[in-house]
């Protein structure tokens, strides 16, 4: 059997393996970027489904419009205005089956084989795979603690010229590093890129998972040209099983996205959308997010305490101010894949950092998820990993 050539670009199974490891019995998994299942508001979701089926049953079990349930799109547009000052009309919001579908649609819309995509590195595995599936040439741009380094962006644009068709970034609590762009870097980026006719995908999956009171304005807030495509999701703030996410784009792009959405799956789940709309109308999502971020802050602090106590001082890190991840850096010359082999033998899992680079060039880093394991598991797993790291670095 012969397969499409794009399959040759999709050989890294780190994300698939991470999801499977999370379900392995007795495994303490810091690998997959899952929210904590204990935070899911099961009783409220059940009540929302009951109400939807009782009062909108036939509509909820039917097909939905390709753009999505109008009430939900209206509520999302209002929420984005209230939280971030984003002025999207209801018609500029389309519901997608998870943010992964939004990334896939964006790749399909903008990329032909051999086109260049610029993105901050390291970056989200799912996005790397979505871009590779369309046989793009991925050009990694370095970051610092303020965000994407603009000099490197300019150099890439000068080097690749018209071949650059898309830029992909995660400005808030980035996956995998947990870092966020500063407000000044966001403004500088949007001002700079406005001189180019290149679309930007802003992946905002973690934007509301802040451990501080302040939420930064998205890139989309500063965008006056309509070149930023905003991708949001309820997977990290509510629950991932409903697969309810959204994409926002100005009118000139939305028509194209709707054609692709219709070709992909006609529409997202009508009952999931109506349930989400009911929840947003009758419950307090902000209170729920405050509850889960409080839990994640406790778990981040606990993980950091164990790292400071048990890990060698040569291991570097940046303390995340939100999100789900801590990024560790081993000394140069060490390989986190070797550390993973030893950790798996002790029933502890994480994702080696090389998987977050398009060519796996940097292997002395690793990503740890702190949201999905309970306190006692964090203490046990990180203590084991700390001891293994000490042994490995001493060799």
C-alpha positions as CSV (number, residue, x, y, z in Angstrom):
1,X,0.0,0.0,0.0
2,X,1.4,3.4,-1.0
3,X,0.9,6.5,1.2
4,X,0.9,10.2,0.5
5,X,4.3,11.8,0.6
6,X,3.2,14.0,3.5
7,X,3.3,11.0,5.8
8,X,7.1,11.1,5.6
9,X,7.0,14.4,7.4
10,X,4.9,13.0,10.3
11,X,7.2,10.5,11.9
12,X,7.6,12.1,15.4
13,X,5.1,10.3,17.6
14,X,6.0,12.3,20.8
15,X,2.5,13.8,21.2
16,X,0.8,10.5,20.5
17,X,3.0,8.7,22.9
18,X,2.5,11.4,25.6
19,X,-1.3,10.9,25.4
20,X,-0.9,7.1,25.7
21,X,1.5,7.4,28.6
22,X,-1.0,9.4,30.5
23,X,-3.4,6.4,30.5
24,X,-0.7,3.9,31.4
25,X,-1.4,2.2,34.7
26,X,0.8,3.3,37.6
27,X,2.6,5.9,35.4
28,X,3.3,9.3,36.9
29,X,3.0,11.2,33.7
30,X,4.2,14.8,33.4
31,X,4.0,14.4,29.6
32,X,0.6,15.3,28.0
33,X,-0.6,18.8,28.3
34,X,-3.9,17.9,29.9
35,X,-6.0,20.0,32.3
36,X,-6.9,18.2,35.5
37,X,-9.9,16.0,35.1
38,X,-11.0,16.7,38.7
39,X,-11.7,20.3,37.7
40,X,-14.3,19.4,35.1
41,X,-17.7,20.7,36.3
42,X,-19.4,17.4,35.7
43,X,-22.6,18.1,37.5
44,X,-23.1,21.5,35.8
45,X,-22.3,19.9,32.4
46,X,-24.9,17.2,33.1
47,X,-27.5,19.7,34.0
48,X,-26.7,21.8,30.9
49,X,-27.1,18.7,28.7
50,X,-30.4,17.8,30.4
51,X,-31.8,21.4,29.8
52,X,-30.6,21.4,26.2
53,X,-32.2,18.0,25.5
54,X,-35.4,18.9,27.3
55,X,-35.9,22.3,25.5
56,X,-33.9,22.0,22.3
57,X,-33.6,18.3,21.8
58,X,-34.4,18.0,18.1
59,X,-32.2,20.9,17.2
60,X,-29.4,19.7,19.4
61,X,-29.4,16.3,17.8
62,X,-29.5,17.6,14.2
63,X,-26.8,19.1,12.0
64,X,-25.6,22.6,12.8
65,X,-24.7,25.5,10.5
66,X,-21.1,25.3,9.3
67,X,-20.1,28.5,11.1
68,X,-21.6,27.1,14.4
69,X,-24.5,27.7,16.7
70,X,-25.3,31.4,16.5
71,X,-25.9,31.9,20.2
72,X,-22.6,30.4,21.2
73,X,-20.7,32.5,18.6
74,X,-22.4,35.6,20.0
75,X,-21.4,34.7,23.5
76,X,-17.8,34.0,22.5
77,X,-17.6,37.4,20.7
78,X,-19.0,39.1,23.8
79,X,-16.6,37.3,26.1
80,X,-13.6,38.2,24.0
81,X,-14.6,41.8,24.0
82,X,-15.2,41.8,27.8
83,X,-11.9,40.0,28.6
84,X,-9.5,41.3,26.0
85,X,-11.2,44.2,24.2
86,X,-11.3,42.2,20.9
87,X,-14.0,43.6,18.7
88,X,-15.1,40.6,16.6
89,X,-18.6,40.4,15.2
90,X,-20.5,37.2,15.5
91,X,-20.0,36.6,11.8
92,X,-16.3,36.7,12.3
93,X,-16.4,33.7,14.7
94,X,-16.5,30.1,13.5
95,X,-16.7,27.1,15.8
96,X,-14.2,24.3,15.3
97,X,-13.8,20.8,16.6
98,X,-11.0,21.7,18.9
99,X,-8.2,24.2,18.2
100,X,-6.3,21.5,16.4
101,X,-8.9,21.7,13.6
102,X,-8.4,25.5,13.4
103,X,-4.7,25.0,13.0
104,X,-5.3,22.4,10.3
105,X,-7.7,24.7,8.5
106,X,-5.2,27.5,8.7
107,X,-2.5,25.3,7.3
108,X,-4.7,24.2,4.5
109,X,-5.7,27.7,3.6
110,X,-2.3,29.3,3.4
111,X,0.3,26.6,2.7
112,X,1.4,24.9,-0.5
113,X,4.2,22.3,-0.6
114,X,7.5,24.0,0.0
115,X,6.1,27.2,1.4
116,X,7.9,28.7,4.4
117,X,6.2,29.0,7.8
118,X,7.9,31.0,10.5
119,X,7.3,30.1,14.1
120,X,8.8,30.6,17.6
121,X,10.8,27.7,18.8
122,X,10.5,25.5,20.7
123,X,6.8,25.3,19.8
124,X,3.6,23.2,20.2
125,X,3.9,19.7,18.8
126,X,0.4,19.6,17.4
127,X,1.0,22.8,15.4
128,X,4.4,21.5,14.1
129,X,2.6,18.3,12.9
130,X,-0.3,20.3,11.4
131,X,2.2,22.4,9.4
132,X,4.3,19.4,8.4
133,X,1.2,17.6,7.1
134,X,1.1,20.2,4.3
135,X,4.8,19.8,3.5
136,X,5.7,23.3,4.6
137,X,9.3,24.2,5.3
138,X,9.4,25.2,8.9
139,X,11.8,27.9,9.9
140,X,12.3,28.2,13.6
141,X,12.8,31.6,15.2
142,X,14.5,32.1,18.6
143,X,12.8,33.7,21.6
144,X,13.9,35.4,24.8
145,X,12.0,36.1,28.0
146,X,10.1,38.9,26.2
147,X,8.9,36.8,23.3
148,X,9.8,36.3,19.7
149,X,13.1,38.1,18.8
150,X,12.2,40.6,16.1
151,X,15.7,40.8,14.6
152,X,15.5,37.1,13.8
153,X,12.0,37.6,12.3
154,X,13.4,40.4,10.0
155,X,16.3,38.2,9.0
156,X,14.0,35.3,8.0
157,X,11.7,37.6,6.0
158,X,14.7,39.1,4.2
159,X,16.1,35.6,3.5
160,X,13.0,33.8,2.4
161,X,11.0,36.7,0.9
162,X,7.8,35.8,-0.8
163,X,8.1,32.2,0.2
164,X,7.0,33.0,3.7
165,X,3.2,32.3,3.8
166,X,2.4,32.1,7.5
167,X,3.6,32.9,11.0
168,X,2.5,30.8,14.0
169,X,2.9,32.0,17.6
170,X,1.6,31.3,21.2
171,X,2.1,34.6,23.0
172,X,0.5,33.5,26.4
173,X,2.1,30.8,28.7
174,X,3.6,29.2,25.7
175,X,3.6,25.4,25.0
176,X,6.2,24.1,25.9
177,X,8.2,26.8,27.7
178,X,5.4,28.4,29.8
179,X,6.7,31.9,28.8
180,X,4.6,34.9,27.8
181,X,5.3,37.8,25.5
182,X,5.6,41.2,27.1
183,X,3.1,43.8,26.2
184,X,5.8,45.9,24.5
185,X,7.0,42.9,22.4
186,X,3.4,42.3,21.3
187,X,3.0,45.8,20.1
188,X,6.4,45.8,18.3
189,X,5.6,42.5,16.6
190,X,2.2,43.7,15.2
191,X,3.7,47.0,14.1
192,X,6.5,45.3,12.4
193,X,4.5,42.6,10.6
194,X,2.0,45.2,9.4
195,X,4.4,46.1,6.6
196,X,4.1,42.5,5.2
197,X,1.1,40.8,3.7
198,X,1.6,37.6,5.8
199,X,-1.1,36.1,8.0
200,X,-0.4,35.4,11.6
201,X,-1.9,32.5,13.6
202,X,-2.3,33.5,17.3
203,X,-2.8,30.3,19.3
204,X,-4.5,31.5,22.5
205,X,-5.2,28.2,24.2
206,X,-3.7,29.2,27.5
207,X,-4.5,33.0,27.5
208,X,-6.9,32.9,30.5
209,X,-4.8,30.5,32.7
210,X,-3.0,33.3,34.4
211,X,-1.7,33.1,38.0
212,X,-1.8,36.9,38.2
213,X,-4.8,39.2,38.1
214,X,-3.8,40.8,34.8
215,X,-4.4,39.3,31.4
216,X,-2.2,40.6,28.5
217,X,-3.9,42.0,25.4
218,X,-3.7,39.5,22.5
219,X,-1.8,40.3,19.3
220,X,-5.2,40.6,17.7
221,X,-6.0,43.6,19.9
222,X,-3.2,45.6,18.2
223,X,-3.9,44.3,14.7
224,X,-5.4,47.0,12.5
225,X,-5.1,45.2,9.1
226,X,-7.0,42.0,9.9
227,X,-3.9,39.8,9.3
228,X,-4.0,38.0,12.7
229,X,-6.2,34.9,13.0
230,X,-7.2,34.3,16.6
231,X,-7.6,30.7,17.8
232,X,-9.3,30.0,21.1
233,X,-10.6,26.9,22.9
234,X,-12.6,25.8,25.9
235,X,-10.4,22.6,26.2
236,X,-8.0,24.1,28.8
237,X,-10.4,26.3,30.7
238,X,-13.5,24.0,30.8
239,X,-13.0,20.5,29.5
240,X,-11.4,19.0,26.3
241,X,-13.9,16.2,25.7
242,X,-16.5,18.5,24.2
243,X,-14.0,19.6,21.5
244,X,-15.4,23.1,21.3
245,X,-13.0,25.7,20.1
246,X,-13.2,28.8,17.8
247,X,-11.4,30.7,15.2
248,X,-11.8,34.5,14.6
249,X,-10.9,36.2,11.4
250,X,-12.0,39.3,9.6
251,X,-14.6,39.0,6.9
252,X,-12.2,38.7,4.0
253,X,-10.7,35.5,5.5
254,X,-13.8,34.1,7.1
255,X,-15.4,33.1,3.8
256,X,-12.4,30.9,3.0
257,X,-12.4,29.3,6.4
258,X,-16.0,28.4,6.1
259,X,-15.4,26.6,2.8
260,X,-12.7,24.6,4.5
261,X,-14.7,23.9,7.6
262,X,-17.6,22.6,5.4
263,X,-15.3,20.4,3.5
264,X,-13.7,19.0,6.7
265,X,-16.8,17.9,8.7
266,X,-19.8,20.0,7.6
267,X,-20.1,21.4,11.2
268,X,-19.0,20.8,14.8
269,X,-21.2,18.9,17.2
270,X,-24.5,20.7,17.6
271,X,-25.3,19.3,21.1
272,X,-21.8,20.2,22.4
273,X,-22.2,23.7,21.1
274,X,-25.6,24.2,22.6
275,X,-24.5,22.7,25.9
276,X,-21.6,25.2,26.0
277,X,-23.9,28.1,25.2
278,X,-26.2,27.1,28.0
279,X,-23.3,26.9,30.4
280,X,-22.0,30.3,29.5
281,X,-25.5,31.8,29.9
282,X,-26.4,30.2,33.2
283,X,-23.0,29.6,35.0
284,X,-20.0,31.6,35.9
285,X,-17.0,30.5,33.7
286,X,-14.8,33.2,35.2
287,X,-15.3,31.7,38.7
288,X,-14.5,28.2,37.3
289,X,-11.3,29.5,35.7
290,X,-10.3,31.2,39.0
291,X,-10.8,27.9,40.8
292,X,-8.7,25.9,38.3
293,X,-5.9,28.5,38.1
294,X,-5.7,28.4,41.9
295,X,-5.2,24.7,41.8
296,X,-2.6,24.9,39.0
297,X,-0.7,27.5,40.9
298,X,-0.5,25.2,43.9
299,X,0.8,22.4,41.7
300,X,3.3,24.7,40.0
301,X,4.6,25.8,43.3
302,X,4.9,22.3,44.6
303,X,6.7,21.2,41.5
304,X,9.1,24.1,41.8
305,X,9.8,23.3,45.4
306,X,10.8,19.7,44.5
307,X,12.9,20.9,41.7
308,X,14.8,23.4,43.9
309,X,15.2,20.7,46.6
310,X,16.0,17.6,44.5
311,X,17.5,18.6,41.2
312,X,21.1,19.6,40.5
313,X,21.7,23.4,40.5
314,X,23.0,23.1,36.9
315,X,19.4,22.5,35.7
316,X,17.9,25.7,34.5
317,X,14.3,26.8,34.3
318,X,11.9,29.8,34.1
319,X,9.1,30.0,36.5
320,X,5.8,30.2,34.5
321,X,3.2,32.8,35.5
322,X,0.4,30.7,34.1
323,X,-0.5,27.8,31.8
324,X,0.3,24.2,32.3
325,X,4.1,23.7,31.8
326,X,7.6,24.1,33.2
327,X,10.5,23.9,30.8
328,X,13.8,22.5,32.1
329,X,17.2,22.9,30.6
330,X,20.0,20.3,31.3
331,X,23.7,21.3,30.7
332,X,24.9,21.2,27.2
333,X,25.9,17.8,26.0
334,X,23.2,16.0,28.0
335,X,20.3,14.3,26.3
336,X,16.8,14.4,27.8
337,X,15.9,11.3,25.7
338,X,18.4,9.3,27.8
339,X,16.9,10.7,31.0
340,X,13.5,9.7,29.7
341,X,14.6,6.0,29.3
342,X,15.7,5.9,32.9
343,X,12.6,7.7,34.1
344,X,10.2,5.4,32.3
345,X,11.9,2.4,34.0
346,X,10.8,4.1,37.2
347,X,7.3,4.8,36.0
348,X,7.8,8.5,35.4
349,X,7.2,10.2,32.1
350,X,7.8,13.6,30.4
351,X,8.4,14.8,26.9
352,X,12.0,15.4,25.7
353,X,12.6,18.9,24.4
354,X,13.9,17.9,21.0
355,X,10.3,17.0,19.9
356,X,9.3,20.6,20.1
357,X,11.9,21.6,17.4
358,X,11.1,21.0,13.8
359,X,14.4,19.0,13.3
360,X,14.9,17.9,16.9
361,X,18.2,19.8,17.0
362,X,18.2,20.6,20.8
363,X,18.0,17.6,23.0
364,X,19.1,18.9,26.5
365,X,15.7,20.3,27.3
366,X,12.4,18.8,28.6
367,X,8.8,19.7,29.2
368,X,6.9,19.0,32.4
369,X,3.2,19.3,32.9
370,X,2.1,20.2,36.4
371,X,-1.7,20.4,36.0
372,X,-2.6,16.8,35.5
373,X,-1.0,15.1,38.5
374,X,-2.1,15.4,42.1
375,X,0.2,16.7,44.9
376,X,1.4,13.4,46.1
377,X,2.1,12.2,42.6
378,X,4.1,15.4,41.9
379,X,6.2,15.0,45.0
380,X,6.9,11.3,44.3
381,X,7.5,11.6,40.5
382,X,9.6,14.8,40.7
383,X,11.7,13.3,43.6
384,X,12.4,10.2,41.4
385,X,13.2,12.4,38.4
386,X,15.5,14.6,40.5
387,X,17.5,11.7,41.7
388,X,17.8,10.3,38.2
389,X,18.9,13.7,36.9
390,X,21.6,13.9,39.6
391,X,22.9,10.4,38.7
392,X,22.8,11.2,34.9
393,X,24.6,14.6,35.3
394,X,27.3,13.0,37.5
395,X,28.3,10.6,34.8
